[in-house]
Amino acid sequence: MDAWVTFWGWVLVIVLLVYAGLAVAITIGGFFDVKEMLTAIDEQHHTDDHEEE
């Protein structure tokens, strides 16, 4: 019975580490995506302003 407790304990630790790694990777990727989106919106806004003049 102790083997199962050890096994599931390791499975839990591994799954939590993988989840934490994915959460960090997605957060960093999302930050850069939002930054790129805001830059594109700003450039489009400036382009639209110059076309109206």
C-alpha positions as CSV (number, residue, x, y, z in Angstrom):
1,M,0.0,0.0,0.0
2,D,2.9,2.4,0.7
3,A,4.0,2.0,-3.0
4,W,0.7,3.4,-4.2
5,V,1.0,6.4,-1.9
6,T,4.5,7.1,-3.1
7,F,3.5,6.6,-6.7
8,W,0.5,9.0,-6.5
9,G,2.6,11.5,-4.5
10,W,5.2,11.6,-7.3
11,V,2.4,11.9,-9.9
12,L,0.9,14.8,-8.1
13,V,4.3,16.6,-7.8
14,I,5.1,16.1,-11.5
15,V,1.7,17.2,-12.6
16,L,1.8,20.4,-10.5
17,L,5.3,21.2,-11.8
18,V,4.2,20.7,-15.4
19,Y,1.1,22.9,-14.7
20,A,3.2,25.6,-13.1
21,G,5.7,25.6,-16.1
22,L,2.8,25.8,-18.6
23,A,1.2,28.7,-16.6
24,V,4.5,30.6,-16.6
25,A,5.1,30.0,-20.3
26,I,1.5,31.0,-21.3
27,T,1.7,34.1,-19.1
28,I,5.0,35.2,-20.7
29,G,3.7,34.5,-24.2
30,G,0.4,36.3,-23.5
31,F,2.3,39.4,-22.2
32,F,4.3,39.6,-25.5
33,D,1.1,39.0,-27.6
34,V,-0.7,41.8,-25.8
35,K,2.3,44.1,-26.1
36,E,2.4,43.4,-29.9
37,M,-1.4,43.9,-30.2
38,L,-1.2,47.3,-28.5
39,T,1.7,48.4,-30.7
40,A,-0.2,47.4,-33.8
41,I,-3.3,49.3,-32.6
42,D,-1.2,52.3,-31.9
43,E,0.4,52.2,-35.3
44,Q,-3.0,51.8,-37.0
45,H,-4.3,54.7,-35.0
46,H,-1.4,56.9,-36.1
47,T,-1.9,55.7,-39.7
48,D,-5.6,56.5,-39.6
49,D,-4.9,60.0,-38.2
50,H,-2.5,60.8,-41.0
51,E,-4.9,59.7,-43.7
52,E,-7.6,62.0,-42.4
53,E,-5.3,65.1,-42.8
